[in-house]
Amino acid sequence: MKQSYRYIIYLASLILFLLGLIFSPSASADFKEKTIKHDFGTTTLTSRPKKIVVLNNLYSEVLMPLGITPVAATTAQEGSDEFSTLFKKEFEKADVVSVGWQKTPDLEKIAELEPDLILMTVHQKDLYDKLSQIAPTVGYLINTEENWDYTDIALKVADIFDKKPQMKKILKKTSKKQAALAKKVQSQFGDKKLMYVRVTEKDIRYYGYGRMGFLYETYKFNRVADFPAENMYEIIDTEKIKELNPDLMIVQADSKELLKSKLQKSPVWKELSAVKNKKVLYADYSTWMLGFGVVSQDKIMEQIQKNWLD
């Protein structure tokens, strides 16, 4: 009799457990087949992607805040095996595989990983068919002259994983932080002028629009000089920098040697107001030039706050 009673209790408990699994939130949120229209075609997903290869930094800036780590990603610069500084520690800890530079990804290595989703950009437009043969591939025109707004793409990518509501909250939080920083910038710097300078092997560039437009449009810094907005940057020399004489400078050099030889050793350098007043901020390439999302924006805001704002 006792054994029968125990058996009934066991059976009832088992039924309740199974019912709990069936009607639990995780079960009700099971992935439903979806067809995604994107900038390179139409892709159907029959199951929730788990092994994801990302071929641009922006996708990591969407996935990582959502708690999703790719199995592979492209590296920061041509000829470099280093991941972006934004994700280097996390990627190394999670054994994320490098699949080469974003413009020349290693297709064989990607195929070996047997991914169930590849996220691509315009840099791989000629490879779309080949990538699609490896795994379902979704791509957007991001980080280009056609699209400098990462928020729309962030929501589209999050929606692939049924995490659009979470991304909306993340974007809202970032937007509030940006608005608070803009108020501080306006209050502390008023009409002072900012110049973003990039030093490359070929030239020196002043970025005033395009990918650096957020400095002026979102954070409310003042441009040191205007030029046609359709041009992302203008090529300048040290004499032009002296003429413009910015109050604030953000400098990103492609190497320490270039920074010294082309700028810091120039007789103009020490005469600049930004240098005299210690208002020069040195930018990391992969955060400022390759960054394109909430993760890089948080890092940029943190650096501006730490170096320039009270």
C-alpha positions as CSV (number, residue, x, y, z in Angstrom):
1,M,0.0,0.0,0.0
2,K,2.8,2.4,0.9
3,Q,4.6,1.5,-2.3
4,S,1.5,2.2,-4.4
5,Y,1.1,5.5,-2.6
6,R,4.7,6.5,-3.2
7,Y,4.4,5.5,-6.8
8,I,1.3,7.7,-7.2
9,I,3.2,10.6,-5.6
10,Y,6.2,10.0,-7.9
11,L,4.0,9.8,-11.0
12,A,2.1,13.0,-10.1
13,S,5.4,14.8,-9.5
14,L,6.7,13.7,-12.8
15,I,3.6,14.9,-14.6
16,L,3.9,18.3,-12.9
17,F,7.5,18.5,-13.9
18,L,6.8,17.7,-17.5
19,L,3.9,20.2,-17.6
20,G,6.3,22.8,-16.2
21,L,8.7,22.2,-19.0
22,I,6.0,22.4,-21.6
23,F,4.5,25.6,-20.3
24,S,7.6,27.3,-19.0
25,P,8.6,30.7,-20.5
26,S,11.7,29.2,-22.2
27,A,9.5,26.7,-24.0
28,S,6.9,29.2,-25.0
29,A,9.7,31.3,-26.4
30,D,10.9,28.6,-28.8
31,F,12.2,29.9,-32.0
32,K,9.8,30.1,-34.9
33,E,10.9,29.9,-38.5
34,K,11.4,33.3,-40.0
35,T,12.3,34.8,-43.3
36,I,14.6,37.8,-43.1
37,K,14.7,40.4,-45.8
38,H,18.1,42.2,-45.7
39,D,20.3,44.3,-47.9
40,F,21.7,41.4,-49.9
41,G,18.7,39.2,-50.3
42,T,16.3,37.0,-48.3
43,T,17.3,34.4,-45.8
44,T,15.2,31.8,-44.0
45,L,16.1,30.6,-40.5
46,T,14.5,27.4,-39.3
47,S,16.1,27.4,-35.8
48,R,17.6,29.8,-33.4
49,P,21.2,30.5,-34.5
50,K,23.8,29.4,-31.9
51,K,27.1,29.3,-33.9
52,I,27.4,32.8,-35.3
53,V,30.2,34.2,-37.4
54,V,30.4,38.0,-37.5
55,L,32.3,39.8,-40.3
56,N,32.1,43.3,-38.9
57,N,32.6,44.9,-35.4
58,L,29.1,46.3,-35.3
59,Y,27.5,42.8,-35.0
60,S,29.6,42.1,-31.9
61,E,28.4,45.4,-30.5
62,V,24.8,44.1,-30.9
63,L,25.4,40.5,-29.8
64,M,27.6,41.0,-26.8
65,P,25.3,43.3,-24.8
66,L,22.6,40.7,-25.5
67,G,24.7,38.0,-23.9
68,I,25.5,36.3,-27.3
69,T,29.1,35.5,-28.1
70,P,30.0,34.6,-31.7
71,V,32.1,31.6,-32.5
72,A,34.2,33.6,-34.9
73,A,34.9,37.2,-35.9
74,T,37.0,39.2,-38.2
75,T,40.1,41.1,-36.9
76,A,40.6,44.8,-36.4
77,Q,43.0,45.7,-39.2
78,E,44.5,44.4,-42.4
79,G,47.4,42.0,-41.7
80,S,46.6,41.8,-38.0
81,D,45.5,38.8,-36.0
82,E,44.3,41.0,-33.2
83,F,40.7,41.4,-32.4
84,S,39.2,44.8,-31.7
85,T,40.2,46.1,-28.3
86,L,36.5,46.4,-27.5
87,F,36.2,42.6,-27.4
88,K,39.7,41.2,-27.2
89,K,39.5,40.0,-23.6
90,E,36.1,38.5,-24.0
91,F,36.9,36.8,-27.3
92,E,40.1,35.3,-26.0
93,K,38.4,34.0,-22.9
94,A,35.6,32.4,-25.0
95,D,38.0,31.0,-27.6
96,V,36.4,33.0,-30.5
97,V,38.2,32.1,-33.7
98,S,39.8,34.7,-35.9
99,V,38.7,34.4,-39.6
100,G,40.9,37.2,-41.0
101,W,40.4,40.8,-41.9
102,Q,36.9,41.8,-42.7
103,K,37.6,42.6,-46.4
104,T,39.3,39.2,-47.0
105,P,37.7,36.7,-44.6
106,D,39.0,33.1,-44.7
107,L,36.0,31.1,-46.2
108,E,37.6,27.7,-45.6
109,K,38.1,28.5,-41.9
110,I,34.5,29.7,-41.7
111,A,33.2,26.5,-43.3
112,E,35.2,24.4,-40.9
113,L,33.3,26.0,-38.0
114,E,30.0,24.8,-39.5
115,P,28.1,28.0,-38.4
116,D,24.3,28.3,-38.5
117,L,24.4,32.1,-39.2
118,I,26.9,34.5,-40.9
119,L,26.5,38.2,-40.4
120,M,28.1,40.2,-43.2
121,T,28.4,43.8,-44.5
122,V,29.1,45.6,-47.8
123,H,32.8,44.7,-47.4
124,Q,31.9,41.1,-48.3
125,K,29.2,41.9,-51.0
126,D,31.1,39.9,-53.6
127,L,31.2,36.9,-51.3
128,Y,27.5,36.7,-50.5
129,D,26.7,33.7,-52.7
130,K,29.8,31.8,-51.4
131,L,29.0,32.7,-47.8
132,S,25.3,31.6,-48.3
133,Q,26.5,28.2,-49.5
134,I,28.3,27.8,-46.1
135,A,25.5,28.9,-43.9
136,P,22.4,31.2,-43.8
137,T,23.8,34.6,-44.4
138,V,22.3,38.0,-43.4
139,G,23.9,41.3,-44.3
140,Y,23.3,45.0,-43.9
141,L,24.8,48.2,-45.4
142,I,26.4,49.4,-42.1
143,N,29.3,51.7,-41.3
144,T,29.2,53.1,-44.8
145,E,28.5,56.5,-46.3
146,E,25.0,55.3,-46.9
147,N,24.3,54.5,-43.3
148,W,25.9,55.9,-40.2
149,D,23.0,55.2,-37.8
150,Y,23.7,52.0,-36.0
151,T,20.4,51.9,-34.0
152,D,18.2,50.7,-36.8
153,I,20.6,47.8,-37.7
154,A,21.0,46.9,-34.0
155,L,17.2,46.4,-33.7
156,K,17.1,44.4,-36.9
157,V,19.9,42.1,-35.8
158,A,18.5,41.7,-32.3
159,D,15.1,40.7,-33.8
160,I,16.8,37.7,-35.5
161,F,17.3,36.3,-32.0
162,D,13.9,37.5,-30.7
163,K,15.7,40.1,-28.5
164,K,14.4,43.3,-30.0
165,P,12.8,44.5,-26.7
166,Q,16.1,44.0,-24.8
167,M,18.0,46.0,-27.5
168,K,15.4,48.8,-27.3
169,K,16.2,49.1,-23.6
170,I,19.9,49.1,-24.2
171,L,19.6,51.8,-26.9
172,K,17.4,53.9,-24.6
173,K,20.0,53.7,-21.8
174,T,22.8,54.7,-24.2
175,S,20.7,57.6,-25.6
176,K,20.2,59.0,-22.1
177,K,23.9,58.8,-21.4
178,Q,24.6,60.6,-24.7
179,A,22.1,63.4,-23.8
180,A,23.7,63.9,-20.4
181,L,27.2,64.1,-21.9
182,A,26.0,66.6,-24.5
183,K,24.7,68.9,-21.7
184,K,28.1,68.7,-20.0
185,V,29.9,69.5,-23.3
186,Q,27.8,72.5,-24.0
187,S,28.1,73.7,-20.4
188,Q,31.8,73.3,-20.1
189,F,33.1,74.1,-23.6
190,G,30.5,76.5,-25.0
191,D,31.8,77.8,-28.3
192,K,35.2,76.1,-28.1
193,K,36.1,74.2,-31.3
194,L,36.9,70.5,-31.7
195,M,39.1,68.8,-34.3
196,Y,39.3,65.1,-34.9
197,V,42.6,64.3,-36.7
198,R,43.7,61.0,-38.1
199,V,47.3,60.5,-39.1
200,T,47.9,57.8,-41.7
201,E,50.9,56.8,-43.8
202,K,49.6,58.8,-46.7
203,D,48.2,61.9,-45.1
204,I,46.7,63.8,-42.2
205,R,42.9,64.0,-42.2
206,Y,40.4,66.2,-40.4
207,Y,37.1,64.3,-39.8
208,G,34.1,66.5,-39.5
209,Y,31.2,64.5,-40.9
210,G,30.4,60.9,-41.7
211,R,31.5,58.4,-39.2
212,M,32.7,61.1,-36.8
213,G,29.5,63.1,-37.2
214,F,28.2,61.9,-33.8
215,L,30.8,64.1,-32.1
216,Y,29.0,67.2,-33.3
217,E,25.5,66.0,-33.8
218,T,25.1,63.8,-30.7
219,Y,27.6,65.2,-28.3
220,K,27.3,68.8,-29.4
221,F,30.9,69.7,-29.9
222,N,31.6,72.5,-32.4
223,R,33.5,71.9,-35.6
224,V,36.7,73.7,-35.9
225,A,35.8,74.3,-39.6
226,D,33.1,73.4,-42.1
227,F,33.5,71.7,-45.4
228,P,31.0,69.9,-47.8
229,A,29.1,67.5,-45.6
230,E,29.2,64.8,-48.3
231,N,32.9,64.5,-47.6
232,M,33.7,62.5,-44.5
233,Y,37.1,64.1,-44.1
234,E,39.4,66.6,-45.6
235,I,43.1,66.1,-46.2
236,I,45.1,68.8,-44.4
237,D,48.7,69.6,-43.3
238,T,50.2,70.9,-40.1
239,E,50.0,74.5,-41.3
240,K,46.3,74.2,-41.8
241,I,46.0,72.8,-38.3
242,K,47.9,75.8,-37.0
243,E,45.6,78.1,-38.9
244,L,42.5,76.5,-37.5
245,N,44.1,76.2,-34.0
246,P,41.5,74.0,-32.3
247,D,40.7,74.3,-28.6
248,L,40.2,70.6,-28.4
249,M,41.8,67.8,-30.4
250,I,41.1,64.1,-30.7
251,V,44.1,62.4,-32.4
252,Q,44.1,58.9,-33.9
253,A,47.4,57.9,-35.5
254,D,47.9,54.6,-37.3
255,S,51.1,54.1,-35.4
256,K,53.2,55.8,-32.7
257,E,55.9,56.5,-35.2
258,L,53.5,58.4,-37.5
259,L,52.1,60.4,-34.5
260,K,55.6,61.5,-33.6
261,S,57.0,62.2,-37.1
262,K,54.0,63.9,-38.6
263,L,52.5,65.7,-35.7
264,Q,54.4,65.8,-32.4
265,K,57.8,66.7,-33.9
266,S,56.3,69.4,-36.0
267,P,57.2,72.9,-34.9
268,V,53.5,73.7,-35.1
269,W,52.5,71.1,-32.4
270,K,53.5,73.0,-29.3
271,E,51.9,76.2,-30.5
272,L,48.4,74.7,-30.7
273,S,45.9,75.8,-28.1
274,A,44.7,72.3,-27.5
275,V,48.3,71.2,-26.8
276,K,49.1,74.1,-24.5
277,N,45.9,73.6,-22.5
278,K,46.3,69.8,-22.4
279,K,43.1,69.2,-24.3
280,V,44.4,66.5,-26.6
281,L,42.7,63.1,-26.4
282,Y,44.3,60.1,-28.1
283,A,41.9,57.8,-29.8
284,D,42.2,54.0,-30.1
285,Y,41.7,52.9,-33.8
286,S,39.4,50.0,-33.2
287,T,37.2,51.8,-30.8
288,W,36.9,55.2,-32.6
289,M,37.4,54.2,-36.3
290,L,36.0,50.7,-36.3
291,G,33.5,51.0,-33.4
292,F,30.0,51.5,-34.5
293,G,27.5,50.7,-31.7
294,V,26.6,50.9,-28.0
295,V,29.8,49.3,-26.8
296,S,32.1,51.7,-28.6
297,Q,29.9,54.7,-27.7
298,D,30.1,53.8,-24.0
299,K,33.9,53.6,-24.2
300,I,34.1,56.9,-26.1
301,M,31.9,58.6,-23.6
302,E,33.9,57.2,-20.8
303,Q,37.1,58.5,-22.3
304,I,35.7,62.0,-23.0
305,Q,34.3,62.2,-19.5
306,K,37.6,61.1,-17.9
307,N,39.9,63.3,-19.9
308,W,37.9,66.5,-20.4
309,L,34.8,66.9,-18.2
310,D,34.5,67.7,-14.5
